[in-house]
Amino acid sequence: MPKSYLVARRSEIEEGGRRVISCDGTEIGVFQVGGKLVAWHNECPHRSGPICQGRIYKRVTEPIDAEGKVRALAFEEGSCNIVCTWHGYEYDLKTGVNQGSDKLRLRPAKLEEKDGNVYVVV
């Protein structure tokens, strides 16, 4: 039977913020991205690293000029990635999809909101 675990008050999770909690040994990361909450199991699909502790930043792109050369690196507005601390695999924090292969995806966790509180259900 599923069990609910209190994460925080909704107002305590700021835009770009995160909370990582243990639900009887199962770690779940809860993030606010673009005004919405998302939750992922804290396990990178590559080699099971702690993905939810990774660095969060906009997706890095390499704009190519008219001559087909890379000018410099840039950050993609509106994107938000998380990077696994073990091997650098990047995932879109909104969708959980890996930047290099859409076959690699973070495993979602179920969230519920009630009376201003956020819960993970596992």
C-alpha positions in Angstrom: 0.0 0.0 0.0 1.4 3.4 -0.9 2.6 5.7 1.9 2.8 9.5 1.9 5.9 11.4 3.2 5.9 15.1 4.0 8.4 17.0 1.9 7.8 20.6 3.0 5.3 23.4 2.9 4.7 24.4 -0.8 5.9 28.0 0.0 9.2 26.6 1.2 10.3 25.2 -2.1 11.4 28.2 -4.2 11.9 28.5 -7.9 15.0 26.6 -8.8 15.1 25.0 -5.3 15.1 21.4 -4.3 14.5 19.1 -1.4 15.8 15.6 -1.2 14.1 13.3 1.3 14.4 9.7 2.4 11.2 7.7 2.3 12.1 4.6 4.3 15.3 4.3 2.4 14.1 5.4 -1.0 15.5 8.9 -1.8 13.4 11.3 -3.8 14.3 14.8 -5.0 11.6 17.4 -5.3 12.3 20.5 -7.4 10.4 23.6 -8.5 11.0 24.3 -12.2 9.0 26.9 -14.1 6.5 27.3 -11.2 5.7 23.5 -11.1 6.9 20.8 -8.8 8.6 17.7 -10.2 9.9 14.7 -8.3 12.5 12.2 -9.3 14.0 9.1 -7.7 17.6 9.9 -6.6 19.2 7.4 -9.0 20.8 8.2 -12.3 19.9 5.7 -15.0 23.5 5.6 -16.2 25.2 4.0 -13.1 22.8 4.8 -10.2 24.6 7.9 -9.0 22.8 10.4 -6.7 21.3 12.6 -9.5 19.2 14.8 -7.2 22.4 16.2 -5.6 23.7 17.4 -8.9 24.4 20.9 -10.2 21.4 22.7 -11.7 21.9 25.1 -14.6 20.6 26.0 -18.1 21.4 23.8 -21.0 24.7 24.6 -22.6 24.6 25.0 -26.4 27.3 25.6 -29.0 25.9 28.2 -31.5 27.4 27.7 -35.0 28.1 30.7 -37.2 27.5 31.1 -41.0 30.8 29.4 -41.7 29.9 26.4 -39.6 32.2 27.2 -36.8 31.4 27.3 -33.1 31.6 30.9 -31.8 31.3 30.2 -28.1 29.2 28.4 -25.6 25.8 29.8 -24.6 23.0 28.9 -22.2 19.6 28.0 -23.5 17.0 30.3 -22.0 13.9 28.5 -20.6 15.8 25.2 -20.0 16.9 23.7 -16.7 19.2 20.7 -16.5 20.6 18.6 -13.6 23.9 16.9 -13.9 24.9 13.7 -12.2 27.8 14.2 -9.8 29.4 10.8 -10.8 29.8 10.9 -14.6 28.2 14.2 -15.8 25.1 12.8 -17.4 22.6 15.7 -18.0 18.9 15.5 -17.7 16.1 18.0 -18.4 14.8 18.7 -14.9 11.2 19.3 -16.2 11.0 16.1 -18.3 13.7 13.8 -16.9 15.0 13.1 -20.4 18.8 12.8 -20.9 20.3 15.4 -23.2 22.3 12.8 -25.2 19.7 10.0 -25.5 16.0 10.1 -25.0 16.2 6.4 -24.0 17.8 7.5 -20.7 15.2 9.0 -18.4 14.9 9.8 -14.7 12.3 7.8 -12.9 9.4 10.0 -11.7 7.9 10.0 -8.2 4.4 10.8 -7.4 3.6 14.1 -5.7 0.5 15.3 -3.8 -0.4 18.7 -2.4 -2.8 19.0 0.5 -3.5 22.0 2.7 -0.3 23.8 1.5 1.9 20.8 2.1 3.8 18.7 -0.5 4.0 15.0 -0.1 5.8 12.2 -2.0 3.8 9.0 -2.4 5.8 5.7 -2.7 
